[in-house]
Amino acid sequence: MYWESIRKYDEKIADKKTKCKCGHTILIPNNMTHILCSWCGQYVFKHNKDEFEYRLKSATLKEKR
């Protein structure tokens, strides 16, 4: 029973990991859509949709200035 619970925990953690463009693997919590990479300092997004929305929002804010 003990090893089964460890395996399930490891699988859940592996689902939450995302690779940065520099190759570093980062764990992104459930309540966040993006986080800074500790190696290169760039944003790492959970999904491509989140990245698109962030880039679009920042581009529209730049255009308004």
C-alpha positions in Angstrom: 0.0 0.0 0.0 2.8 2.4 0.8 4.6 2.1 -2.5 1.3 2.5 -4.4 0.7 5.8 -2.7 4.2 7.0 -3.6 3.7 6.0 -7.2 0.4 8.0 -7.4 2.1 11.0 -5.8 4.9 10.9 -8.3 2.5 10.7 -11.2 0.6 13.7 -10.0 3.8 15.7 -9.7 5.0 14.6 -13.1 1.8 16.0 -14.7 2.4 19.4 -13.2 6.0 19.7 -14.6 6.7 21.8 -17.6 10.0 22.3 -19.6 11.4 25.8 -20.2 12.9 26.7 -23.6 16.3 26.5 -22.0 15.7 22.8 -21.0 15.1 23.3 -17.3 12.1 21.4 -15.8 9.8 23.5 -13.6 6.9 22.6 -11.3 4.0 24.9 -11.8 1.3 24.9 -9.0 -2.4 24.6 -9.8 -3.2 28.2 -9.0 -0.7 29.7 -11.4 -0.6 29.9 -15.2 3.0 30.9 -15.5 6.2 31.2 -13.4 9.7 32.5 -13.9 12.5 30.0 -14.8 15.2 30.0 -12.2 17.9 29.4 -14.8 17.2 31.8 -17.6 14.6 34.2 -16.1 12.0 33.7 -18.8 8.3 33.0 -18.2 7.3 29.3 -18.4 3.6 28.8 -19.2 1.4 25.8 -18.3 -0.4 25.8 -21.7 0.1 27.4 -25.1 -3.3 29.1 -24.6 -2.1 30.8 -21.4 1.1 32.1 -23.2 -1.0 33.4 -26.1 -3.4 35.3 -23.8 -0.5 36.8 -21.8 1.4 38.0 -25.0 -1.8 39.4 -26.5 -2.6 41.3 -23.3 0.9 42.7 -23.0 0.9 43.7 -26.7 -2.5 45.6 -26.4 -1.2 47.4 -23.3 1.9 48.5 -25.1 -0.2 49.7 -28.0 -2.4 51.8 -25.7 0.6 53.7 -24.3 
